[in-house]
Amino acid sequence: MTTLPKFITGPSNFLDERVGGANFLKRNLRKIFPDHWTFLLGEIALYSFIILLLTGTFLTFWYEPSMGHVVYQGPYAPLRGVGMSEAYASTLEISFEVRGGLLMRQMHHWAALLFVASIVIHMLRVFFTGAYRKPRELNWLIGIGLFTVSLFEGLSGYSLPDDLLSGAGLRITQGVVQSLPLVGTYLSFFLFGGQYPGEVVMARFFTLHILLIPGILVALITAHLILMWVQKHTQMPGKGRTNTNVVGAPLLPAFMAKSGAYMLFTVAVLAGLATFAQINPIWLFGPYTPADISAGSQPDWYMGFLEGSLRLMPAWEINLFGTANAGTLPLSVLIPALLPLGLIITGLVLYPFLERWITGDRSEHHIADRPRNNPHRTAIGMAGVIFYGLLWLLGANDEIATFFRVSLNWTTYIGRVLIFVGPALAYWITYRMCVGLQRSDANVVGHGVESGVIKRLPHGEYIEVHSPPSEDIEAHLRGKTPVPMLPAARGDGEGVPPKYARSLLGRLRVRMSRAYGGEQVPLDGDRAHEEKPVARREQ
């Protein structure tokens, strides 16, 4: 295309004549975006957040963030005459009396679940492809901040209906806060305005949910998008793709049309779920009272790991100086509340910098890795996924025991073993799978692609004819690069080791670099080289 379309030049000239923005618009409206489908995963989070803002604004017109006591006289007969908080009564009003209220409530709830899920999937895509490396470390940290803040946003919104299910979650939150050493009781009194549950918690959670935390999310999302826009996009390896270019479609018209359709599809899916899939039927749970509890209650999926860790943790507390008067550390609450998520978040924050320290790689990366081509990173990521997934699954150990008719105690005992064995097995299995897939790629490059044609050789042997892979496939496979490693780990030099490898920590760094980096299966390795003559004869 030698000239820009009129729908681009027209607005550009209009703005240029008034604010001098033609060059800015012309440059940015033609920005190139890569075509790979995984790059749209992060947009699901953006669209879900927009839907959350719109539906949440609708709900604020009728929701009453008050713990004041009222007697329900609304249209839902089973609860008529029952005492409840104004927060719960207003949520029932939204569900049964406001036109479109139940649809908006359910759409808001589904969008919240999808928002956190899409952030997690997007983070996994970035991690497994190594898209967090230089120069994108800051954007990676912003993404982790988004994930962490979204958990608190979900927790605060989950508690607002003040039904029996959300009240049980709020009780767990209060127990976790109170278990913090030294400051726990003070924080609990500040949050609840006195003894639990107090009279102000809904008003404070409402302020956090609609004002403070969304403001932080808007700031983080804006910073995330600006950095993404300024930095060159990562792209999957392929024909004509290098660290100095981006192969794809321009913002206008191609990417904007694709992105707009994707947004409409996201809205349609959430509207369909809100219409046909019931979620959070608070009228069945009833109002929250601290004396009541329900069997089989489960939190939203993103908080399931906390439920699972609490259920797996044995009873354990420490009385400081041998007496409860000096202070008690309830480790059975403190450890499961802080340790699992702390390990995951801390690991995600430190990983880009630890990897750079281990490999010594300080170059810029704009070509994403295929997960199989860095088996240790992929195996570490899958170990984390299994760790989180087991905690989430065992948060429903009572449901598992009831459904499969097994002992609840045995599900807990097995879970305590699996939480250590599962990630280790996941690491080993994933590593072996990645190496096996690398061997498969080497066979394709060196031996060709199976054609399904059987040929008999002159000496009577039957073989399958292999065809050379297409240029796009071969370029995709040959985009693989060895995992960087320190020069001392490669054994390039002899004699005196470099300065960074002389100390105890330096020697450990070299060993870790030797184990983590290097090439596991070269594309032109011995096996591929031996099979090449056969491939030529067959062709």
Disulfide bonds with the S-S distance in Angstrom:
none
